[in-house]
Amino acid sequence: MSDNTDVKIATADALTLLLHNQHAIGAAIEEITKWLSESGVESVSVNAIVAMETLDKNAQAIADAIMRIRQS
């Protein structure tokens, strides 16, 4: 196995772990958003929803990058 392949695997593995963390953070924000919304704190809830949308958008970009690395 070449050094370049090892680097690609390590990079893809690290990005995969970051993606898992991103999903966990998104799930936590979603739970907090639900609680805020039910508690009547709508303005904060809206901000949390925007944050989740950013996490989702970036998660897709990370997943795409992981696939490109693994396929190269």
MODELLER restraints for C-alpha pairs under 7 A, 6 or more apart:
rsr = mdl.restraints
at = mdl.atoms
rsr.add(forms.Gaussian(group=physical.xy_distance, feature=features.Distance(at['CA:8:A'], at['CA:69:A']), mean=6.20, stdev=0.5))
rsr.add(forms.Gaussian(group=physical.xy_distance, feature=features.Distance(at['CA:9:A'], at['CA:70:A']), mean=6.97, stdev=0.5))
rsr.add(forms.Gaussian(group=physical.xy_distance, feature=features.Distance(at['CA:12:A'], at['CA:66:A']), mean=5.26, stdev=0.5))
rsr.add(forms.Gaussian(group=physical.xy_distance, feature=features.Distance(at['CA:12:A'], at['CA:69:A']), mean=6.25, stdev=0.5))
rsr.add(forms.Gaussian(group=physical.xy_distance, feature=features.Distance(at['CA:12:A'], at['CA:70:A']), mean=6.56, stdev=0.5))
rsr.add(forms.Gaussian(group=physical.xy_distance, feature=features.Distance(at['CA:15:A'], at['CA:66:A']), mean=6.58, stdev=0.5))
rsr.add(forms.Gaussian(group=physical.xy_distance, feature=features.Distance(at['CA:16:A'], at['CA:66:A']), mean=6.98, stdev=0.5))
rsr.add(forms.Gaussian(group=physical.xy_distance, feature=features.Distance(at['CA:19:A'], at['CA:59:A']), mean=6.21, stdev=0.5))
rsr.add(forms.Gaussian(group=physical.xy_distance, feature=features.Distance(at['CA:19:A'], at['CA:62:A']), mean=6.72, stdev=0.5))
rsr.add(forms.Gaussian(group=physical.xy_distance, feature=features.Distance(at['CA:22:A'], at['CA:55:A']), mean=6.75, stdev=0.5))
rsr.add(forms.Gaussian(group=physical.xy_distance, feature=features.Distance(at['CA:22:A'], at['CA:59:A']), mean=6.82, stdev=0.5))
rsr.add(forms.Gaussian(group=physical.xy_distance, feature=features.Distance(at['CA:26:A'], at['CA:52:A']), mean=5.75, stdev=0.5))
rsr.add(forms.Gaussian(group=physical.xy_distance, feature=features.Distance(at['CA:26:A'], at['CA:55:A']), mean=6.51, stdev=0.5))
rsr.add(forms.Gaussian(group=physical.xy_distance, feature=features.Distance(at['CA:29:A'], at['CA:48:A']), mean=6.58, stdev=0.5))
rsr.add(forms.Gaussian(group=physical.xy_distance, feature=features.Distance(at['CA:29:A'], at['CA:52:A']), mean=6.87, stdev=0.5))
rsr.add(forms.Gaussian(group=physical.xy_distance, feature=features.Distance(at['CA:33:A'], at['CA:45:A']), mean=5.04, stdev=0.5))
rsr.add(forms.Gaussian(group=physical.xy_distance, feature=features.Distance(at['CA:33:A'], at['CA:48:A']), mean=5.97, stdev=0.5))
rsr.add(forms.Gaussian(group=physical.xy_distance, feature=features.Distance(at['CA:33:A'], at['CA:49:A']), mean=6.96, stdev=0.5))
rsr.add(forms.Gaussian(group=physical.xy_distance, feature=features.Distance(at['CA:36:A'], at['CA:42:A']), mean=6.77, stdev=0.5))
rsr.add(forms.Gaussian(group=physical.xy_distance, feature=features.Distance(at['CA:36:A'], at['CA:45:A']), mean=5.63, stdev=0.5))
rsr.add(forms.Gaussian(group=physical.xy_distance, feature=features.Distance(at['CA:37:A'], at['CA:45:A']), mean=5.67, stdev=0.5))
